[in-house]
Amino acid sequence: MWGQEAWVPRELIERPRIGKLSVVVAVRDEEAAIPHLYRRLRTVLDEVGLDWELLFVEDSSTDGTVPAIRRLAETDGRVKGVFLTRGFGHHAAITTGLDAATGDHIVLMDGDLQHRPEDIPRLLEPYFAGYEIVYGKRTTKPPIIKRVGSRFINDLANRLSDYPIDLNSGMFRVISSRVNCELHAMREHSRFLVGMISWLGFPSFEVPIAEERRTMGRSKYGLRQMAELAVDYVVSFSTRPLRLAAYLGLLTALVSLAGAAYFLAQVVFRGVTVSGFPTIIVALTTLGGAILFVLGIVGEYVGKIFIELQNRPLYVVSSTVNLGATDAGGELEPEPLGEGTVGRKSVMK
């Protein structure tokens, strides 16, 4: 077996091994890794036996990433590049690549060589067996501090979410053009693609993979970035924190009421004089902390609403290479797919 089933709501129908394969890679400051990644991908993809394209989405690099992509595109027309005007974030960059992808089958992976190109055929096996989504589950253990921290963040986020997922599953996966088409309808700015793909509910499969240790560049994902992703995930997919805030307010009120009853009983039945100043200080600090906590939760949701109401584009393209005749400066968007049509064609607004 390849791995284990994650969600199978229907009978699987084997997918024919035809069509085009798109590989979407979002990169930032990966000048050293890009030539090595291309050589390994080219070898693997040629062996797969499908037409393929390699889409690099450059997200505001400060090194020679842009020239490295352009050099590859000049020598191989299957290499395509999209260059954003600034850093819109990893998940927005991947969304750019998904909008530009023309393949029937789409591979998402990172460009730091920690995702092994040689694992792509392993992901494709269950995919062609009928699964719409096949993702790699990391088996390599990170350093102890990051492992404990990420496990805590993952468990906490899943307890607060209505759609539990494994935040450690990573971005390395294969999705169908049908999944990509559905993703395109989801244009929220708080983009946590792993959660969005899981939310769609298509049949999915998990394949254990080992990630290579990073030898070039530096990691863009630490505990802080993972915590921020977890907040986006919880706020985008659940209202449980708001209910938690309501429960906290009720608990604070009950504790205050119990304290008032206790002090009243002390005065009435025992004749004990209750000092007012310490009691007031404790009550005010407890109540103030609870209020600030609740306001913080509400503020997260209000902030998300504010950003969505602005309705700005998810990204802005500065230039492209090998994508055909396009005008820079807009948001890539696929043409509507007709009945029974596969693949995607990208145009500019």
TAPE-V184165 format. One record per pair of residues at least 12 apart in sequence whose ideal C-beta (glycine too) atoms are under 10 Angstrom apart, sorted by sequence separation. I is the first residue (numbers start at 1). J is the second residue. D is the distance in whole Angstrom. If there is no record, write none. Layout:
i,j,d
I,J,D
I,J,D
This chain:
i,j,d
25,37,7
42,54,8
56,68,9
57,69,9
58,70,10
69,81,4
84,96,7
122,134,9
123,135,8
154,166,7
155,167,9
262,274,9
263,275,10
316,328,9
317,329,7
320,332,9
332,344,10
333,345,10
334,346,6
335,347,6
25,38,10
41,54,6
56,69,5
68,81,10
69,82,9
70,83,9
83,96,10
107,120,6
123,136,6
154,167,5
183,196,6
186,199,8
263,276,10
316,329,6
317,330,7
333,346,7
334,347,8
23,37,10
56,70,10
69,83,8
82,96,5
94,108,6
109,123,10
122,136,8
153,167,7
154,168,6
182,196,9
183,197,7
186,200,8
316,330,7
317,331,7
332,346,5
333,347,6
54,69,10
66,81,8
82,97,7
94,109,10
153,168,9
154,169,10
182,197,9
185,200,10
315,330,10
316,331,7
317,332,6
332,347,8
333,348,8
25,41,8
38,54,7
56,72,8
65,81,10
94,110,10
107,123,7
120,136,10
151,167,10
183,199,10
263,279,7
313,329,10
315,331,6
332,348,6
333,349,6
37,54,9
56,73,8
66,83,6
80,97,9
82,99,9
107,124,8
119,136,6
150,167,7
151,168,8
180,197,10
182,199,10
183,200,7
313,330,7
314,331,6
315,332,8
330,347,9
331,348,8
332,349,8
23,41,6
38,56,9
54,72,8
65,83,9
82,100,6
150,168,6
175,193,10
179,197,7
182,200,5
313,331,4
314,332,9
330,348,4
331,349,5
37,56,9
54,73,9
81,100,10
105,124,8
182,201,10
260,279,10
312,331,10
313,332,10
329,348,8
330,349,4
80,100,7
90,110,9
107,127,9
116,136,9
173,193,9
182,202,8
259,279,8
313,333,10
326,346,7
327,347,9
328,348,7
329,349,9
23,44,9
80,101,9
115,136,7
147,168,9
173,194,8
179,200,6
324,345,9
326,347,7
327,348,5
23,45,7
34,56,7
54,76,8
61,83,9
80,102,9
105,127,7
171,193,7
175,197,7
178,200,10
324,346,8
325,347,9
326,348,5
327,349,9
53,76,10
55,78,10
56,79,7
57,80,9
58,81,6
59,82,10
60,83,9
61,84,10
105,128,8
115,138,10
171,194,7
179,202,6
259,282,9
260,283,9
323,346,7
324,347,9
325,348,9
21,45,7
34,58,10
53,77,9
54,78,6
55,79,8
56,80,7
57,81,8
58,82,7
59,83,9
60,84,6
114,138,9
170,194,8
173,197,7
178,202,8
259,283,7
323,347,10
53,78,5
54,79,5
55,80,5
56,81,5
57,82,5
58,83,5
59,84,6
60,85,8
62,87,10
167,192,9
169,194,6
175,200,9
179,204,9
323,348,9
30,56,9
52,78,6
53,79,8
54,80,7
55,81,8
56,82,7
57,83,8
58,84,7
60,86,5
61,87,9
114,140,9
142,168,9
168,194,10
171,197,10
176,202,8
320,346,9
21,48,7
51,78,8
53,80,6
54,81,9
55,82,7
56,83,9
57,84,7
59,86,8
60,87,4
107,134,10
108,135,9
109,136,9
165,192,9
167,194,7
175,202,8
256,283,7
259,286,9
21,49,10
30,58,9
59,87,5
60,88,8
138,166,9
166,194,8
167,195,8
169,197,10
255,283,9
320,348,9
21,50,5
22,51,10
23,52,7
24,53,9
25,54,7
26,55,9
27,56,6
28,57,9
29,58,10
58,87,10
59,88,6
60,89,10
137,166,7
165,194,6
169,198,9
175,204,9
20,50,6
21,51,7
22,52,7
23,53,7
24,54,9
25,55,7
26,56,8
27,57,7
28,58,7
29,59,9
31,61,7
34,64,9
38,68,9
42,72,10
59,89,7
138,168,6
165,195,6
256,286,8
17,48,9
18,49,10
19,50,7
20,51,5
21,52,4
22,53,5
23,54,5
24,55,5
25,56,5
26,57,5
27,58,6
28,59,5
29,60,9
30,61,7
31,62,10
32,63,8
34,65,7
38,69,9
57,88,10
59,90,7
135,166,9
137,168,8
138,169,7
164,195,10
173,204,9
174,205,9
252,283,10
255,286,7
256,287,7
317,348,7
17,49,7
18,50,7
19,51,8
20,52,7
21,53,8
22,54,8
23,55,7
24,56,9
25,57,7
26,58,8
27,59,7
28,60,6
29,61,5
31,63,4
32,64,9
33,65,9
137,169,6
138,170,6
163,195,7
165,197,9
166,198,9
173,205,10
255,287,10
317,349,10
17,50,7
18,51,9
20,53,7
21,54,10
22,55,6
23,56,9
24,57,7
25,58,10
26,59,6
28,61,5
29,62,6
30,63,8
31,64,4
32,65,9
34,67,10
35,68,7
38,71,10
39,72,10
45,78,9
57,90,10
59,92,8
60,93,9
136,169,7
137,170,8
163,196,10
165,198,5
173,206,10
174,207,9
27,61,7
28,62,8
29,63,5
30,64,10
31,65,5
34,68,5
38,72,5
42,76,8
59,93,4
135,169,5
136,170,6
138,172,9
161,195,8
164,198,9
165,199,9
173,207,9
195,229,9
252,286,7
253,287,9
256,290,10
28,63,9
29,64,9
30,65,6
31,66,9
33,68,9
34,69,7
37,72,10
57,92,9
58,93,8
59,94,9
135,170,7
136,171,9
137,172,9
157,192,10
163,198,6
169,204,10
172,207,9
194,229,8
195,230,10
198,233,10
252,287,6
255,290,9
29,65,6
31,67,8
32,68,9
35,71,8
42,78,8
57,93,4
135,171,8
136,172,4
163,199,6
192,228,10
193,229,10
313,349,8
28,65,7
31,68,5
34,71,9
35,72,7
38,75,10
42,79,9
56,93,10
57,94,7
59,96,8
135,172,7
136,173,7
162,199,9
169,206,7
172,209,7
192,229,6
195,232,8
196,233,9
199,236,9
252,289,9
253,290,9
27,65,6
30,68,8
31,69,9
34,72,7
38,76,8
41,79,9
57,95,9
58,96,10
134,172,10
135,173,4
136,174,9
157,195,9
163,201,9
191,229,10
192,230,9
195,233,5
199,237,7
249,287,10
252,290,5
27,66,10
30,69,10
55,94,10
57,96,5
134,173,6
135,174,8
170,209,8
172,211,8
190,229,10
192,231,9
194,233,8
195,234,9
198,237,9
251,290,8
252,291,9
57,97,4
133,173,6
134,174,5
135,175,9
166,206,9
192,232,5
196,236,8
27,68,9
38,79,7
55,96,9
56,97,8
57,98,9
133,174,7
134,175,8
170,211,8
190,231,9
191,232,8
192,233,5
195,236,7
196,237,9
248,289,10
249,290,7
252,293,10
27,69,8
55,97,5
57,99,10
69,111,10
132,174,9
133,175,5
134,176,10
190,232,5
192,234,9
195,237,6
248,290,6
249,291,8
252,294,9
55,98,9
57,100,8
131,174,8
132,175,7
133,176,8
189,232,10
190,233,9
192,235,9
195,238,10
248,291,10
25,69,10
55,99,10
131,175,10
132,176,5
188,232,10
192,236,6
249,293,10
34,79,10
55,100,6
131,176,9
132,177,10
190,235,7
191,236,8
192,237,8
245,290,9
248,293,7
249,294,6
55,101,6
65,111,9
127,173,9
128,174,9
132,178,6
133,179,6
190,236,5
245,291,10
248,294,6
53,100,9
55,102,9
127,174,5
132,179,5
189,236,10
190,237,10
53,101,8
55,103,9
126,174,9
127,175,8
188,236,7
245,293,7
246,294,8
53,102,7
123,172,8
125,174,10
127,176,8
244,293,9
245,294,4
248,297,9
53,103,6
123,173,7
124,174,6
132,182,10
186,236,10
244,294,9
245,295,9
51,102,10
52,103,7
55,106,9
123,174,5
170,221,10
245,296,9
246,297,10
51,103,8
55,107,10
120,172,9
122,174,10
242,294,9
245,297,5
50,103,9
51,104,9
52,105,9
53,106,10
54,107,10
58,111,10
119,172,7
241,294,10
244,297,7
245,298,7
27,81,10
50,104,9
57,111,9
120,174,8
243,297,10
23,78,10
50,105,7
52,107,9
56,111,7
115,170,8
241,296,10
242,297,6
23,79,10
24,80,10
26,82,10
28,84,10
114,170,9
115,171,8
116,172,9
241,297,5
242,298,7
245,301,10
48,105,10
115,172,4
241,298,9
22,80,9
24,82,10
26,84,10
114,172,9
115,173,10
168,226,9
242,300,10
28,87,7
48,107,10
135,194,8
167,226,7
241,300,8
242,301,7
110,170,8
241,301,8
28,89,10
109,170,9
110,171,6
26,88,10
28,90,8
45,107,9
108,170,9
109,171,7
110,172,7
135,197,8
167,229,7
235,297,9
239,301,8
26,89,9
27,90,10
108,171,5
109,172,5
135,198,9
167,230,6
234,297,10
26,90,6
108,172,7
109,173,8
133,197,6
26,91,8
28,93,8
107,172,8
108,173,5
109,174,10
132,197,9
133,198,8
235,300,5
236,301,10
26,92,9
27,93,8
41,107,9
107,173,7
108,174,8
167,233,7
234,300,9
235,301,6
26,93,4
106,173,9
107,174,5
108,175,7
133,200,8
25,93,9
26,94,5
41,109,9
106,174,7
107,175,8
132,200,8
133,201,10
140,208,10
165,233,8
232,300,9
235,303,9
236,304,7
24,93,9
25,94,9
26,95,9
105,174,6
106,175,5
132,201,10
133,202,5
134,203,9
135,204,7
137,206,5
139,208,5
140,209,8
142,211,9
157,226,9
161,230,9
231,300,7
235,304,6
24,94,6
26,96,8
105,175,8
106,176,7
132,202,4
133,203,7
134,204,7
135,205,8
136,206,8
137,207,7
138,208,8
139,209,7
140,210,5
141,211,10
153,223,7
157,227,9
160,230,9
163,233,9
24,95,9
26,97,6
47,118,10
105,176,6
106,177,7
131,202,8
132,203,5
133,204,4
134,205,5
135,206,6
136,207,6
137,208,5
138,209,7
139,210,5
140,211,5
142,213,10
150,221,10
152,223,9
156,227,9
160,231,10
24,96,9
25,97,7
37,109,9
44,116,9
45,117,8
48,120,7
104,176,7
105,177,7
108,180,10
131,203,5
132,204,7
133,205,7
134,206,8
135,207,7
136,208,8
137,209,7
138,210,8
139,211,8
140,212,8
150,222,10
154,226,8
157,229,9
158,230,9
161,233,6
162,234,9
165,237,9
232,304,8
24,97,3
37,110,9
38,111,10
40,113,8
44,117,5
47,120,10
48,121,6
103,176,10
104,177,5
106,179,8
130,203,7
131,204,6
132,205,9
133,206,10
134,207,6
136,209,4
138,211,6
140,213,8
146,219,10
149,222,9
150,223,7
153,226,6
157,230,4
160,233,9
161,234,5
163,236,10
164,237,10
231,304,10
23,97,9
24,98,6
37,111,6
43,117,8
44,118,6
47,121,7
50,124,9
101,175,10
103,177,7
104,178,9
106,180,6
129,203,10
131,205,4
135,209,9
136,210,9
149,223,5
153,227,6
156,230,7
157,231,8
160,234,5
161,235,10
163,237,5
164,238,10
22,97,8
24,99,10
37,112,8
42,117,9
43,118,9
44,119,9
45,120,7
102,177,9
105,180,10
130,205,9
131,206,10
136,211,8
146,221,9
148,223,10
149,224,10
152,227,10
153,228,10
157,232,10
158,233,9
159,234,9
160,235,9
161,236,9
162,237,6
163,238,7
22,98,9
24,100,8
37,113,6
40,116,8
41,117,5
44,120,6
45,121,10
48,124,7
101,177,8
104,180,10
129,205,8
146,222,8
150,226,6
153,229,9
154,230,7
157,233,6
158,234,9
161,237,5
162,238,4
24,101,6
33,110,9
34,111,7
36,113,6
40,117,4
41,118,10
44,121,7
94,171,7
98,175,9
103,180,9
106,183,10
126,203,10
127,204,10
142,219,10
146,223,6
149,226,8
150,227,9
153,230,5
157,234,5
160,237,9
161,238,5
162,239,8
22,100,9
23,101,9
33,111,6
34,112,10
37,115,9
39,117,9
40,118,7
126,204,9
127,205,8
145,223,8
149,227,8
152,230,10
153,231,10
156,234,9
160,238,6
162,240,7
22,101,4
24,103,9
33,112,6
34,113,10
38,117,9
41,120,8
98,177,10
101,180,7
126,205,4
154,233,10
159,238,10
160,239,10
161,240,7
21,101,10
22,102,6
23,103,8
30,110,9
32,112,10
33,113,5
37,117,7
40,120,10
91,171,9
125,205,9
126,206,9
127,207,10
146,226,9
150,230,9
153,233,10
157,237,9
158,238,10
160,240,5
161,241,10
20,101,9
22,103,3
30,111,5
32,113,9
33,114,9
36,117,10
90,171,8
98,179,10
99,180,9
126,207,7
157,238,9
159,240,8
160,241,6
20,102,7
21,103,5
22,104,8
23,105,10
24,106,6
25,107,9
26,108,9
29,111,10
30,112,6
98,180,5
123,205,9
125,207,8
20,103,4
21,104,8
22,105,7
23,106,8
24,107,7
25,108,8
26,109,9
27,110,8
28,111,8
29,112,10
30,113,9
98,181,10
124,207,10
160,243,10
19,103,7
20,104,5
21,105,5
22,106,5
23,107,5
24,108,5
25,109,6
26,110,7
27,111,4
28,112,10
99,183,9
123,207,6
160,244,7
19,104,3
20,105,7
21,106,8
22,107,7
23,108,8
24,109,8
25,110,7
26,111,7
27,112,8
98,183,6
99,184,7
108,193,8
122,207,6
18,104,8
19,105,6
20,106,10
21,107,7
22,108,9
23,109,7
25,111,4
98,184,7
108,194,10
122,208,9
123,209,8
18,105,10
25,112,10
122,209,7
16,104,10
17,105,9
95,183,8
119,207,8
15,104,9
94,183,10
95,184,9
108,197,9
119,208,10
15,105,8
25,115,9
119,209,5
95,186,9
118,209,10
119,210,8
95,187,9
119,211,9
116,209,7
23,117,9
115,209,8
116,210,8
118,212,10
98,193,8
116,211,7
95,191,6
114,210,10
115,211,7
116,212,6
23,120,8
92,189,8
94,191,8
114,211,5
115,212,8
91,189,10
93,191,10
95,193,7
113,211,9
114,212,5
21,120,9
91,190,9
92,191,6
94,193,6
112,211,10
113,212,6
114,213,7
89,189,10
91,191,4
112,212,9
113,213,9
114,214,6
88,189,10
90,191,9
91,192,6
92,193,10
95,196,10
110,211,9
113,214,7
114,215,9
89,191,7
91,193,5
112,214,6
113,215,7
21,124,8
88,191,10
90,193,9
91,194,9
112,215,9
113,216,7
91,195,10
110,214,10
112,216,7
113,217,9
91,196,9
112,217,6
114,219,9
111,217,9
112,218,9
17,124,9
112,219,8
112,220,8
15,124,10
112,221,10
110,220,9
190,300,10
17,128,6
110,221,9
15,127,7
16,128,8
15,128,5
190,303,9
12,126,9
14,128,7
15,129,7
190,304,6
14,129,6
15,130,6
189,304,8
13,129,9
14,130,5
15,131,9
188,304,8
12,129,6
13,130,5
15,132,9
190,307,7
12,130,3
189,307,5
190,308,8
3,122,9
11,130,8
12,131,7
188,307,9
189,308,6
2,122,7
3,123,9
10,130,9
12,132,10
188,308,6
2,123,8
5,126,9
187,308,9
189,310,8
2,124,10
3,125,10
4,126,10
8,130,9
189,311,9
2,125,5
3,126,7
8,131,8
189,312,8
191,314,7
1,125,10
2,126,5
7,131,9
187,311,9
189,313,10
1,126,9
2,127,10
6,131,9
7,132,10
189,314,6
5,131,8
7,133,8
187,313,9
188,314,9
2,129,8
6,133,8
187,314,6
6,134,9
2,131,10
6,135,8
90,220,7
3,134,8
6,137,9
90,221,8
2,134,8
3,135,9
3,136,9
4,137,9
3,137,7
90,225,9
89,225,10
91,229,8
89,228,10
90,229,9
91,232,9
187,331,9
26,171,8
25,171,10
187,333,10
24,171,10
184,332,10
184,333,8
184,334,6
23,174,10
24,175,10
65,217,10
184,336,10
21,174,9
22,175,10
181,334,7
184,337,10
63,217,8
180,334,8
22,177,9
181,336,9
24,180,10
181,337,6
19,176,10
20,177,9
177,334,9
180,337,10
19,177,8
22,180,9
6,165,9
178,337,9
6,166,9
177,337,8
181,341,10
184,344,8
15,176,8
59,220,10
181,342,10
6,169,9
180,343,10
181,344,7
177,341,9
178,342,8
180,344,7
177,342,5
176,342,9
177,343,6
177,344,6
36,215,9
37,216,10
36,216,8
33,214,9
33,215,9
34,216,9
32,215,9
33,216,5
32,216,4
33,217,6
31,216,9
32,217,6
30,216,7
31,217,8
29,216,10
30,217,6
29,217,6
28,217,9
29,218,8
13,203,10
27,217,10
30,220,10
7,198,8
12,203,6
29,220,8
6,198,8
9,201,7
10,202,10
11,203,9
28,220,6
7,200,10
9,202,8
10,203,7
12,205,10
27,220,10
7,201,7
8,202,10
9,203,7
26,220,10
7,202,8
8,203,5
7,203,6
8,204,8
6,203,8
7,204,5
8,205,8
5,203,8
6,204,4
7,205,9
5,204,8
6,205,6
7,206,10
5,205,6
6,206,5
4,205,7
5,206,8
3,205,6
4,206,5
2,205,7
3,206,5
4,207,9
1,205,10
2,206,9
3,207,4
4,208,9
2,207,5
3,208,6
1,207,10
2,208,9
3,209,9
99,314,9
99,315,9
100,317,9
96,314,8
99,317,10
95,314,6
96,315,5
95,315,7
96,316,10
100,320,8
92,313,10
93,314,10
96,317,7
102,323,9
92,314,5
93,315,7
102,324,10
91,314,9
92,315,5
100,323,6
88,313,9
89,314,9
88,314,7
89,315,9
100,326,9
88,315,4
87,315,10
88,316,8
86,315,9
85,315,8
86,316,8
84,315,6
85,316,5
101,332,10
84,316,7
85,317,7
86,318,9
99,331,7
100,332,5
102,334,9
82,315,9
84,317,6
85,318,5
99,332,4
100,333,9
101,334,8
83,317,7
84,318,6
85,319,9
98,332,9
99,333,6
100,334,8
82,317,6
83,318,5
84,319,9
96,331,8
97,332,9
99,334,6
82,318,9
83,319,5
95,331,9
96,332,6
98,334,9
82,319,8
83,320,7
95,332,9
105,342,9
81,319,8
82,320,5
83,321,8
104,342,5
105,343,10
106,344,9
81,320,6
82,321,8
103,342,9
104,343,5
80,320,7
81,321,4
82,322,10
103,343,7
104,344,9
80,321,6
81,322,7
82,323,7
102,343,6
103,344,8
79,321,8
80,322,4
81,323,8
101,343,9
102,344,5
79,322,7
80,323,5
85,328,9
101,344,6
102,345,6
77,321,10
78,322,8
80,324,9
82,326,9
85,329,8
100,344,8
101,345,10
102,346,7
77,322,6
83,328,8
99,344,8
100,345,10
101,346,8
76,322,9
82,328,10
98,344,8
100,346,4
73,320,10
74,321,8
99,346,6
100,347,10
73,321,4
74,322,9
98,346,10
99,347,10
100,348,10
70,319,10
72,321,9
73,322,5
97,346,10
72,322,10
73,323,10
82,332,7
96,346,10
70,321,6
66,318,9
69,321,7
70,322,10
66,319,9
69,322,10
66,321,10
59,315,9
57,315,9
60,318,9
57,317,9
58,318,9
58,319,10
57,320,10
58,321,10
82,346,9
55,320,10
56,321,9
80,346,10
55,322,9
54,322,10
55,323,9
53,322,8
53,323,10
57,332,10
55,346,10
22,343,9
20,342,9
22,344,8
19,342,6
20,343,7
18,342,9
19,343,7
20,344,10
